[in-house]
Amino acid sequence: DAVAAARAALHPDVALDYLVLTDPDLGPPPPSGPARLLIAAKVGATRLIDNIPVEL
């Protein structure tokens, strides 16, 4: 699934806080179609928060 693929692609130095899949409006993830991947992680002392649209 999309979350497992994203986790597998992370660099080993990335300390993951969360990685979740939602619908485009931040509701429950859809089984297919447009979605949004949200991440919060630390790289060194810096905490990064981001999101990206994805197609399932």
PDB file of N, H, CA, C and O in Angstrom:
ATOM      1  N   ASP A   1       0.827  -1.195   0.000  1.00  0.00           N
ATOM      2  CA  ASP A   1       0.000   0.000   0.000  1.00  0.00           C
ATOM      3  C   ASP A   1       0.872   1.260   0.000  1.00  0.00           C
ATOM      4  O   ASP A   1       2.094   1.164   0.117  1.00  0.00           O
ATOM      5  N   ALA A   2       0.265   2.418  -0.128  1.00  0.00           N
ATOM      6  H   ALA A   2      -0.727   2.495  -0.223  1.00  0.00           H
ATOM      7  CA  ALA A   2       1.014   3.680  -0.273  1.00  0.00           C
ATOM      8  C   ALA A   2       1.844   4.011   0.961  1.00  0.00           C
ATOM      9  O   ALA A   2       2.971   4.487   0.830  1.00  0.00           O
ATOM     10  N   VAL A   3       1.314   3.769   2.149  1.00  0.00           N
ATOM     11  H   VAL A   3       0.398   3.382   2.255  1.00  0.00           H
ATOM     12  CA  VAL A   3       2.047   4.087   3.381  1.00  0.00           C
ATOM     13  C   VAL A   3       3.261   3.171   3.518  1.00  0.00           C
ATOM     14  O   VAL A   3       4.344   3.633   3.877  1.00  0.00           O
ATOM     15  N   ALA A   4       3.097   1.902   3.241  1.00  0.00           N
ATOM     16  H   ALA A   4       2.217   1.526   2.949  1.00  0.00           H
ATOM     17  CA  ALA A   4       4.223   0.959   3.326  1.00  0.00           C
ATOM     18  C   ALA A   4       5.303   1.314   2.306  1.00  0.00           C
ATOM     19  O   ALA A   4       6.492   1.230   2.612  1.00  0.00           O
ATOM     20  N   ALA A   5       4.905   1.704   1.109  1.00  0.00           N
ATOM     21  H   ALA A   5       3.939   1.772   0.860  1.00  0.00           H
ATOM     22  CA  ALA A   5       5.878   2.095   0.085  1.00  0.00           C
ATOM     23  C   ALA A   5       6.634   3.346   0.509  1.00  0.00           C
ATOM     24  O   ALA A   5       7.844   3.439   0.302  1.00  0.00           O
ATOM     25  N   ALA A   6       5.935   4.307   1.100  1.00  0.00           N
ATOM     26  H   ALA A   6       4.952   4.231   1.268  1.00  0.00           H
ATOM     27  CA  ALA A   6       6.593   5.534   1.563  1.00  0.00           C
ATOM     28  C   ALA A   6       7.558   5.227   2.707  1.00  0.00           C
ATOM     29  O   ALA A   6       8.668   5.759   2.740  1.00  0.00           O
ATOM     30  N   ARG A   7       7.147   4.382   3.634  1.00  0.00           N
ATOM     31  H   ARG A   7       6.245   3.951   3.608  1.00  0.00           H
ATOM     32  CA  ARG A   7       8.039   3.997   4.744  1.00  0.00           C
ATOM     33  C   ARG A   7       9.309   3.329   4.211  1.00  0.00           C
ATOM     34  O   ARG A   7      10.410   3.609   4.686  1.00  0.00           O
ATOM     35  N   ALA A   8       9.152   2.468   3.246  1.00  0.00           N
ATOM     36  H   ALA A   8       8.258   2.241   2.861  1.00  0.00           H
ATOM     37  CA  ALA A   8      10.297   1.746   2.688  1.00  0.00           C
ATOM     38  C   ALA A   8      11.264   2.682   1.967  1.00  0.00           C
ATOM     39  O   ALA A   8      12.453   2.382   1.858  1.00  0.00           O
ATOM     40  N   ALA A   9      10.760   3.815   1.474  1.00  0.00           N
ATOM     41  H   ALA A   9       9.794   4.059   1.563  1.00  0.00           H
ATOM     42  CA  ALA A   9      11.599   4.753   0.724  1.00  0.00           C
ATOM     43  C   ALA A   9      12.346   5.740   1.617  1.00  0.00           C
ATOM     44  O   ALA A   9      13.214   6.468   1.135  1.00  0.00           O
ATOM     45  N   LEU A  10      12.023   5.777   2.911  1.00  0.00           N
ATOM     46  H   LEU A  10      11.317   5.186   3.303  1.00  0.00           H
ATOM     47  CA  LEU A  10      12.662   6.742   3.809  1.00  0.00           C
ATOM     48  C   LEU A  10      14.134   6.410   4.039  1.00  0.00           C
ATOM     49  O   LEU A  10      14.515   5.245   4.150  1.00  0.00           O
ATOM     50  N   HIS A  11      14.933   7.438   4.108  1.00  0.00           N
ATOM     51  H   HIS A  11      14.623   8.384   4.018  1.00  0.00           H
ATOM     52  CA  HIS A  11      16.358   7.289   4.434  1.00  0.00           C
ATOM     53  C   HIS A  11      16.470   6.805   5.880  1.00  0.00           C
ATOM     54  O   HIS A  11      15.648   7.198   6.707  1.00  0.00           O
ATOM     55  N   PRO A  12      17.447   5.973   6.215  1.00  0.00           N
ATOM     56  CA  PRO A  12      17.590   5.456   7.585  1.00  0.00           C
ATOM     57  C   PRO A  12      17.780   6.543   8.646  1.00  0.00           C
ATOM     58  O   PRO A  12      17.475   6.310   9.816  1.00  0.00           O
ATOM     59  N   ASP A  13      18.274   7.717   8.267  1.00  0.00           N
ATOM     60  H   ASP A  13      18.521   7.906   7.317  1.00  0.00           H
ATOM     61  CA  ASP A  13      18.481   8.797   9.238  1.00  0.00           C
ATOM     62  C   ASP A  13      17.212   9.582   9.549  1.00  0.00           C
ATOM     63  O   ASP A  13      17.235  10.481  10.390  1.00  0.00           O
ATOM     64  N   VAL A  14      16.109   9.257   8.887  1.00  0.00           N
ATOM     65  H   VAL A  14      16.090   8.527   8.204  1.00  0.00           H
ATOM     66  CA  VAL A  14      14.835   9.941   9.129  1.00  0.00           C
ATOM     67  C   VAL A  14      14.122   9.240  10.276  1.00  0.00           C
ATOM     68  O   VAL A  14      13.815   8.051  10.191  1.00  0.00           O
ATOM     69  N   ALA A  15      13.858   9.989  11.360  1.00  0.00           N
ATOM     70  H   ALA A  15      14.108  10.954  11.429  1.00  0.00           H
ATOM     71  CA  ALA A  15      13.121   9.447  12.513  1.00  0.00           C
ATOM     72  C   ALA A  15      11.652   9.822  12.338  1.00  0.00           C
ATOM     73  O   ALA A  15      11.269  10.971  12.560  1.00  0.00           O
ATOM     74  N   LEU A  16      10.848   8.870  11.948  1.00  0.00           N
ATOM     75  H   LEU A  16      11.159   7.937  11.767  1.00  0.00           H
ATOM     76  CA  LEU A  16       9.450   9.100  11.612  1.00  0.00           C
ATOM     77  C   LEU A  16       8.603   9.333  12.855  1.00  0.00           C
ATOM     78  O   LEU A  16       8.630   8.527  13.785  1.00  0.00           O
ATOM     79  N   ASP A  17       7.841  10.442  12.880  1.00  0.00           N
ATOM     80  H   ASP A  17       7.818  11.097  12.124  1.00  0.00           H
ATOM     81  CA  ASP A  17       6.849  10.676  13.932  1.00  0.00           C
ATOM     82  C   ASP A  17       5.511  10.091  13.495  1.00  0.00           C
ATOM     83  O   ASP A  17       4.886   9.333  14.237  1.00  0.00           O
ATOM     84  N   TYR A  18       5.071  10.448  12.281  1.00  0.00           N
ATOM     85  H   TYR A  18       5.579  11.064  11.678  1.00  0.00           H
ATOM     86  CA  TYR A  18       3.875   9.821  11.724  1.00  0.00           C
ATOM     87  C   TYR A  18       3.900   9.889  10.208  1.00  0.00           C
ATOM     88  O   TYR A  18       4.535  10.763   9.618  1.00  0.00           O
ATOM     89  N   LEU A  19       3.204   8.958   9.595  1.00  0.00           N
ATOM     90  H   LEU A  19       2.688   8.248  10.074  1.00  0.00           H
ATOM     91  CA  LEU A  19       3.021   8.888   8.155  1.00  0.00           C
ATOM     92  C   LEU A  19       1.633   8.307   7.949  1.00  0.00           C
ATOM     93  O   LEU A  19       1.403   7.131   8.231  1.00  0.00           O
ATOM     94  N   VAL A  20       0.710   9.120   7.462  1.00  0.00           N
ATOM     95  H   VAL A  20       0.897  10.075   7.234  1.00  0.00           H
ATOM     96  CA  VAL A  20      -0.678   8.676   7.324  1.00  0.00           C
ATOM     97  C   VAL A  20      -1.221   9.034   5.947  1.00  0.00           C
ATOM     98  O   VAL A  20      -0.756   9.972   5.300  1.00  0.00           O
ATOM     99  N   LEU A  21      -2.193   8.281   5.525  1.00  0.00           N
ATOM    100  H   LEU A  21      -2.571   7.519   6.051  1.00  0.00           H
ATOM    101  CA  LEU A  21      -2.887   8.500   4.266  1.00  0.00           C
ATOM    102  C   LEU A  21      -4.302   8.958   4.587  1.00  0.00           C
ATOM    103  O   LEU A  21      -4.977   8.356   5.423  1.00  0.00           O
ATOM    104  N   THR A  22      -4.755  10.023   3.925  1.00  0.00           N
ATOM    105  H   THR A  22      -4.207  10.511   3.246  1.00  0.00           H
ATOM    106  CA  THR A  22      -6.112  10.527   4.120  1.00  0.00           C
ATOM    107  C   THR A  22      -6.753  10.778   2.761  1.00  0.00           C
ATOM    108  O   THR A  22      -6.093  10.678   1.727  1.00  0.00           O
ATOM    109  N   ASP A  23      -8.048  11.106   2.768  1.00  0.00           N
ATOM    110  H   ASP A  23      -8.584  11.187   3.608  1.00  0.00           H
ATOM    111  CA  ASP A  23      -8.649  11.587   1.528  1.00  0.00           C
ATOM    112  C   ASP A  23      -8.177  13.032   1.323  1.00  0.00           C
ATOM    113  O   ASP A  23      -7.576  13.599   2.235  1.00  0.00           O
ATOM    114  N   PRO A  24      -8.424  13.643   0.172  1.00  0.00           N
ATOM    115  CA  PRO A  24      -7.916  14.996  -0.078  1.00  0.00           C
ATOM    116  C   PRO A  24      -8.380  16.038   0.943  1.00  0.00           C
ATOM    117  O   PRO A  24      -7.713  17.057   1.125  1.00  0.00           O
ATOM    118  N   ASP A  25      -9.510  15.798   1.609  1.00  0.00           N
ATOM    119  H   ASP A  25     -10.051  14.970   1.461  1.00  0.00           H
ATOM    120  CA  ASP A  25     -10.026  16.731   2.616  1.00  0.00           C
ATOM    121  C   ASP A  25      -9.659  16.314   4.035  1.00  0.00           C
ATOM    122  O   ASP A  25     -10.254  16.799   4.998  1.00  0.00           O
ATOM    123  N   LEU A  26      -8.683  15.416   4.172  1.00  0.00           N
ATOM    124  H   LEU A  26      -8.200  15.022   3.390  1.00  0.00           H
ATOM    125  CA  LEU A  26      -8.144  14.943   5.452  1.00  0.00           C
ATOM    126  C   LEU A  26      -9.078  14.012   6.211  1.00  0.00           C
ATOM    127  O   LEU A  26      -8.939  13.848   7.423  1.00  0.00           O
ATOM    128  N   GLY A  27     -10.025  13.402   5.510  1.00  0.00           N
ATOM    129  H   GLY A  27     -10.137  13.535   4.526  1.00  0.00           H
ATOM    130  CA  GLY A  27     -10.898  12.400   6.112  1.00  0.00           C
ATOM    131  C   GLY A  27     -10.274  11.017   5.985  1.00  0.00           C
ATOM    132  O   GLY A  27      -9.086  10.896   5.685  1.00  0.00           O
ATOM    133  N   PRO A  28     -11.066   9.975   6.211  1.00  0.00           N
ATOM    134  CA  PRO A  28     -10.553   8.605   6.106  1.00  0.00           C
ATOM    135  C   PRO A  28      -9.979   8.330   4.713  1.00  0.00           C
ATOM    136  O   PRO A  28     -10.462   8.884   3.726  1.00  0.00           O
ATOM    137  N   PRO A  29      -8.966   7.489   4.631  1.00  0.00           N
ATOM    138  CA  PRO A  29      -8.349   7.231   3.326  1.00  0.00           C
ATOM    139  C   PRO A  29      -9.307   6.508   2.379  1.00  0.00           C
ATOM    140  O   PRO A  29     -10.037   5.610   2.798  1.00  0.00           O
ATOM    141  N   PRO A  30      -9.304   6.896   1.115  1.00  0.00           N
ATOM    142  CA  PRO A  30     -10.159   6.213   0.142  1.00  0.00           C
ATOM    143  C   PRO A  30      -9.515   4.903  -0.318  1.00  0.00           C
ATOM    144  O   PRO A  30      -8.297   4.753  -0.215  1.00  0.00           O
ATOM    145  N   PRO A  31     -10.305   3.956  -0.821  1.00  0.00           N
ATOM    146  CA  PRO A  31      -9.726   2.714  -1.337  1.00  0.00           C
ATOM    147  C   PRO A  31      -8.980   2.930  -2.656  1.00  0.00           C
ATOM    148  O   PRO A  31      -8.077   2.164  -2.993  1.00  0.00           O
ATOM    149  N   SER A  32      -9.355   3.970  -3.398  1.00  0.00           N
ATOM    150  H   SER A  32     -10.089   4.593  -3.125  1.00  0.00           H
ATOM    151  CA  SER A  32      -8.681   4.296  -4.660  1.00  0.00           C
ATOM    152  C   SER A  32      -8.971   5.751  -5.003  1.00  0.00           C
ATOM    153  O   SER A  32      -9.822   6.391  -4.385  1.00  0.00           O
ATOM    154  N   GLY A  33      -8.252   6.261  -5.997  1.00  0.00           N
ATOM    155  H   GLY A  33      -7.561   5.740  -6.499  1.00  0.00           H
ATOM    156  CA  GLY A  33      -8.457   7.641  -6.431  1.00  0.00           C
ATOM    157  C   GLY A  33      -7.536   8.606  -5.713  1.00  0.00           C
ATOM    158  O   GLY A  33      -6.510   8.201  -5.167  1.00  0.00           O
ATOM    159  N   PRO A  34      -7.901   9.900  -5.711  1.00  0.00           N
ATOM    160  CA  PRO A  34      -7.041  10.908  -5.093  1.00  0.00           C
ATOM    161  C   PRO A  34      -6.984  10.757  -3.574  1.00  0.00           C
ATOM    162  O   PRO A  34      -7.980  10.429  -2.929  1.00  0.00           O
ATOM    163  N   ALA A  35      -5.808  11.002  -3.024  1.00  0.00           N
ATOM    164  H   ALA A  35      -4.999  11.269  -3.548  1.00  0.00           H
ATOM    165  CA  ALA A  35      -5.599  10.928  -1.576  1.00  0.00           C
ATOM    166  C   ALA A  35      -4.482  11.902  -1.211  1.00  0.00           C
ATOM    167  O   ALA A  35      -3.935  12.580  -2.081  1.00  0.00           O
ATOM    168  N   ARG A  36      -4.147  11.970   0.067  1.00  0.00           N
ATOM    169  H   ARG A  36      -4.591  11.420   0.774  1.00  0.00           H
ATOM    170  CA  ARG A  36      -3.074  12.848   0.537  1.00  0.00           C
ATOM    171  C   ARG A  36      -2.241  12.075   1.546  1.00  0.00           C
ATOM    172  O   ARG A  36      -2.785  11.434   2.445  1.00  0.00           O
ATOM    173  N   LEU A  37      -0.917  12.134   1.398  1.00  0.00           N
ATOM    174  H   LEU A  37      -0.475  12.655   0.668  1.00  0.00           H
ATOM    175  CA  LEU A  37       0.027  11.482   2.294  1.00  0.00           C
ATOM    176  C   LEU A  37       0.631  12.549   3.194  1.00  0.00           C
ATOM    177  O   LEU A  37       1.223  13.511   2.703  1.00  0.00           O
ATOM    178  N   LEU A  38       0.488  12.386   4.518  1.00  0.00           N
ATOM    179  H   LEU A  38       0.007  11.605   4.916  1.00  0.00           H
ATOM    180  CA  LEU A  38       0.991  13.354   5.494  1.00  0.00           C
ATOM    181  C   LEU A  38       2.144  12.734   6.267  1.00  0.00           C
ATOM    182  O   LEU A  38       2.101  11.556   6.624  1.00  0.00           O
ATOM    183  N   ILE A  39       3.180  13.538   6.525  1.00  0.00           N
ATOM    184  H   ILE A  39       3.215  14.494   6.235  1.00  0.00           H
ATOM    185  CA  ILE A  39       4.354  13.033   7.237  1.00  0.00           C
ATOM    186  C   ILE A  39       4.865  14.073   8.223  1.00  0.00           C
ATOM    187  O   ILE A  39       4.837  15.274   7.956  1.00  0.00           O
ATOM    188  N   ALA A  40       5.328  13.592   9.355  1.00  0.00           N
ATOM    189  H   ALA A  40       5.351  12.616   9.572  1.00  0.00           H
ATOM    190  CA  ALA A  40       6.116  14.388  10.303  1.00  0.00           C
ATOM    191  C   ALA A  40       7.296  13.512  10.685  1.00  0.00           C
ATOM    192  O   ALA A  40       7.131  12.345  11.041  1.00  0.00           O
ATOM    193  N   ALA A  41       8.483  14.085  10.608  1.00  0.00           N
ATOM    194  H   ALA A  41       8.617  15.032  10.319  1.00  0.00           H
ATOM    195  CA  ALA A  41       9.695  13.313  10.881  1.00  0.00           C
ATOM    196  C   ALA A  41      10.808  14.241  11.328  1.00  0.00           C
ATOM    197  O   ALA A  41      10.776  15.442  11.058  1.00  0.00           O
ATOM    198  N   LYS A  42      11.791  13.675  12.013  1.00  0.00           N
ATOM    199  H   LYS A  42      11.816  12.700  12.232  1.00  0.00           H
ATOM    200  CA  LYS A  42      12.975  14.430  12.407  1.00  0.00           C
ATOM    201  C   LYS A  42      14.159  13.973  11.575  1.00  0.00           C
ATOM    202  O   LYS A  42      14.379  12.781  11.358  1.00  0.00           O
ATOM    203  N   VAL A  43      14.909  14.958  11.120  1.00  0.00           N
ATOM    204  H   VAL A  43      14.731  15.926  11.296  1.00  0.00           H
ATOM    205  CA  VAL A  43      16.183  14.712  10.451  1.00  0.00           C
ATOM    206  C   VAL A  43      17.198  15.512  11.251  1.00  0.00           C
ATOM    207  O   VAL A  43      17.256  16.737  11.155  1.00  0.00           O
ATOM    208  N   GLY A  44      17.990  14.810  12.037  1.00  0.00           N
ATOM    209  H   GLY A  44      17.943  13.814  12.115  1.00  0.00           H
ATOM    210  CA  GLY A  44      18.870  15.503  12.979  1.00  0.00           C
ATOM    211  C   GLY A  44      18.019  16.206  14.026  1.00  0.00           C
ATOM    212  O   GLY A  44      17.149  15.583  14.635  1.00  0.00           O
ATOM    213  N   ALA A  45      18.258  17.490  14.243  1.00  0.00           N
ATOM    214  H   ALA A  45      18.965  17.996  13.749  1.00  0.00           H
ATOM    215  CA  ALA A  45      17.497  18.264  15.226  1.00  0.00           C
ATOM    216  C   ALA A  45      16.296  18.968  14.605  1.00  0.00           C
ATOM    217  O   ALA A  45      15.558  19.658  15.309  1.00  0.00           O
ATOM    218  N   THR A  46      16.086  18.807  13.299  1.00  0.00           N
ATOM    219  H   THR A  46      16.685  18.247  12.727  1.00  0.00           H
ATOM    220  CA  THR A  46      15.021  19.515  12.597  1.00  0.00           C
ATOM    221  C   THR A  46      13.800  18.626  12.430  1.00  0.00           C
ATOM    222  O   THR A  46      13.909  17.498  11.949  1.00  0.00           O
ATOM    223  N   ARG A  47      12.627  19.135  12.831  1.00  0.00           N
ATOM    224  H   ARG A  47      12.538  20.051  13.222  1.00  0.00           H
ATOM    225  CA  ARG A  47      11.374  18.404  12.620  1.00  0.00           C
ATOM    226  C   ARG A  47      10.723  18.926  11.349  1.00  0.00           C
ATOM    227  O   ARG A  47      10.521  20.130  11.191  1.00  0.00           O
ATOM    228  N   LEU A  48      10.402  18.024  10.464  1.00  0.00           N
ATOM    229  H   LEU A  48      10.565  17.046  10.593  1.00  0.00           H
ATOM    230  CA  LEU A  48       9.790  18.363   9.184  1.00  0.00           C
ATOM    231  C   LEU A  48       8.354  17.873   9.157  1.00  0.00           C
ATOM    232  O   LEU A  48       8.058  16.759   9.591  1.00  0.00           O
ATOM    233  N   ILE A  49       7.464  18.714   8.642  1.00  0.00           N
ATOM    234  H   ILE A  49       7.704  19.618   8.290  1.00  0.00           H
ATOM    235  CA  ILE A  49       6.051  18.364   8.485  1.00  0.00           C
ATOM    236  C   ILE A  49       5.673  18.709   7.051  1.00  0.00           C
ATOM    237  O   ILE A  49       5.913  19.826   6.594  1.00  0.00           O
ATOM    238  N   ASP A  50       5.078  17.747   6.337  1.00  0.00           N
ATOM    239  H   ASP A  50       4.882  16.840   6.709  1.00  0.00           H
ATOM    240  CA  ASP A  50       4.728  18.001   4.944  1.00  0.00           C
ATOM    241  C   ASP A  50       3.593  17.080   4.528  1.00  0.00           C
ATOM    242  O   ASP A  50       3.232  16.149   5.248  1.00  0.00           O
ATOM    243  N   ASN A  51       3.040  17.352   3.357  1.00  0.00           N
ATOM    244  H   ASN A  51       3.334  18.107   2.771  1.00  0.00           H
ATOM    245  CA  ASN A  51       2.018  16.491   2.780  1.00  0.00           C
ATOM    246  C   ASN A  51       2.127  16.589   1.268  1.00  0.00           C
ATOM    247  O   ASN A  51       2.682  17.544   0.725  1.00  0.00           O
ATOM    248  N   ILE A  52       1.583  15.576   0.602  1.00  0.00           N
ATOM    249  H   ILE A  52       1.132  14.800   1.044  1.00  0.00           H
ATOM    250  CA  ILE A  52       1.648  15.534  -0.854  1.00  0.00           C
ATOM    251  C   ILE A  52       0.406  14.815  -1.379  1.00  0.00           C
ATOM    252  O   ILE A  52      -0.029  13.818  -0.803  1.00  0.00           O
ATOM    253  N   PRO A  53      -0.166  15.326  -2.479  1.00  0.00           N
ATOM    254  CA  PRO A  53      -1.274  14.593  -3.093  1.00  0.00           C
ATOM    255  C   PRO A  53      -0.740  13.342  -3.787  1.00  0.00           C
ATOM    256  O   PRO A  53       0.327  13.364  -4.401  1.00  0.00           O
ATOM    257  N   VAL A  54      -1.494  12.260  -3.680  1.00  0.00           N
ATOM    258  H   VAL A  54      -2.361  12.242  -3.181  1.00  0.00           H
ATOM    259  CA  VAL A  54      -1.134  11.005  -4.345  1.00  0.00           C
ATOM    260  C   VAL A  54      -2.375  10.421  -5.004  1.00  0.00           C
ATOM    261  O   VAL A  54      -3.501  10.750  -4.631  1.00  0.00           O
ATOM    262  N   GLU A  55      -2.165   9.571  -5.966  1.00  0.00           N
ATOM    263  H   GLU A  55      -1.250   9.304  -6.269  1.00  0.00           H
ATOM    264  CA  GLU A  55      -3.253   8.868  -6.638  1.00  0.00           C
ATOM    265  C   GLU A  55      -3.133   7.391  -6.292  1.00  0.00           C
ATOM    266  O   GLU A  55      -2.090   6.781  -6.527  1.00  0.00           O
ATOM    267  N   LEU A  56      -4.195   6.813  -5.736  1.00  0.00           N
ATOM    268  H   LEU A  56      -5.043   7.309  -5.545  1.00  0.00           H
ATOM    269  CA  LEU A  56      -4.177   5.397  -5.356  1.00  0.00           C
ATOM    270  C   LEU A  56      -4.719   4.539  -6.484  1.00  0.00           C
ATOM    271  O   LEU A  56      -4.784   3.317  -6.353  1.00  0.00           O
TER     272      LEU A  56
END
